[in-house]
Every structure is written in C-alpha cells, then in structure tokens.
Amino acid sequence: MPTLTTKDGTELYVKDWGEGRPVVLIHGWPLNADSWEHQALGLAEAGYRVVSYDRRGFGRSAQPWTGYDYDTMADDLAMVIQDLYLRDALLVGFSMGGGEVARYMARHNGAGVKQAALIGSIAPYMLKTDDNPDGVPADVLDGIKQGIRQDRPGFFQEFLKDFYGEGTEGGGVSDAVRHWTWGMAMMASPKATLDCVDAFGRTDLREDMGAFTVPTLVVHGDADQTVPIDVAGRQAAKMIEGATLKEYEGAPHGLTATHGDRLTRDLVDFLKG
C-alpha cells in the first residue's frame, strides 16, 4: 500500500495518478480520498498528475490518538507536497479540506502552490459568534458529536441525506453512492471523527485568508445545508483578493458527486486559465 510517513510517525495512504502538472485533492469529513473519484479520474485523463490522500485518522491512513487540529494536518499536507516534489500545484480542498488549504497557505507560505480551489469549504469560520452572526450555533456542533457517540452508523446514514440533498431538485444520488459514502465514514477512527468536528466547526481561519496570494477558485452550492454558502463560500470569496466564485444553483454539499462532471470541467478550465 503506497504510504508516506509524517514527522510524528503517522502513515498516510496516498494515491498518485497520471502525469503532468500536479493537482492535490484534500477530502472532506468524514470521508477519504475515494470521495474524489469523479474529479481524480477526470483530471488524470485530462493530462494532470493527481495526488489525493486519506487524512490522518480516516480511510486507510493510520489512526493516531492526537493530531486532529489544522496546524498538524497542514503540516501533513506540507510533507506530502515536499516528499512527492510537487511544484506549481493546484491545491483543492473540499469541505473540511478547505481548512487545510487555508492553514497551509498561511503556515507554509503556500510553498509549491500555483493555484488554489475551495469546494464547499468550511473556510473562513463556521462557528456562530458575536462577530460571525451567520455561523453555525455551538449546540448544533455539540449535537453532531452526541449523535456520533450514541450511534455513529445510524447518525451518518441520516447525515448523508442532507449531505447529498436527498429529495431536493438539485440534489440526490443513488442508494449505492450513499452506501459507498457511508462505508468511507465507517472506516474512520471514531476519535478522529469527533475531534475533527471541533477542528472544522470551531477553528477561526479568517486571518489565514489573507495568505491566498495565488489565483483562487471558490465553488459552493447555494442549497448547501451542511456548510451554508453565506457563512463560507461567499465570505471566502470576499476575503480572498481576486477570487473567482462559482455558485452552483440548487447544489447540495456533496456536489463532488451530484455535480461531479461540472466540477471536473470547472477545475480543468481553471487549470488551463
């Protein structure tokens, strides 16, 4: 199994497909690199080298007890970029993965990165506070953690319905895709799954947004019930100088699947542009 080892000894499972200019894909919570299937295949077929990896604690990567904070996870990303000698990369983060992109740009000065993309990203700040009134209330995040502790398999069966916008005009996937995604969630460490709720829900990334000094694409569904567009995508686009915002009308959070072909085309166009 292809792995890289981080500075604290954690083994990360890595996929490295194709040849050409590199694209690094960072998955969302509570998934793994397989969730990028549509984009990874399409980008590799379009002539790019596509690197995706399972975040520590998720998928086929090791499951340490600690390290589920954005500083550590950004350092993991830096190790992947350095060890694979990636240069002039497009760095893409979906959902929670957008936080890793933001923290990497700030903590590691965007080394090796030529372009960035935030897809349904949680950046800049999810938590509702006095100076972030459109954010997600703390009790919602606490409820997610409680649901995971009580019945993790059952919680994610229900969670994925909103994730993919079941019953909405712009959403919905097959039962097979939902079950496939649920299987990814079940591969994750329960400790990592819980700790990352705090990472993506309570980490203030607003100061990191100024570190985006490369062309940046922001894609967000305007029907996203998991990471609302007003608190995330639209705010990120305002805070990143020169960012391009693409709003997918009616798209839910899981647009990597529901709008997979469109997203792949937009990423290829962005790479060429």
HUQUI-V824076 format. One record per helix or strand of 2 or more residues. SS is the DSSP state (hx for helix, st for strand). FROM is the first residue (numbers start at 1). TO is the last residue. Records with the same first field share a line. If there is no record, write none. Layout:
BEGIN
SS = FROM-TO + FROM-TO
END
This chain:
BEGIN
st = 3-5 + 11-17 + 22-26 + 49-53 + 89-94 + 113-119 + 215-221 + 244-248
hx = 33-45 + 70-83 + 97-107 + 138-163 + 175-187 + 190-202 + 207-211 + 233-239 + 255-258 + 260-272
END
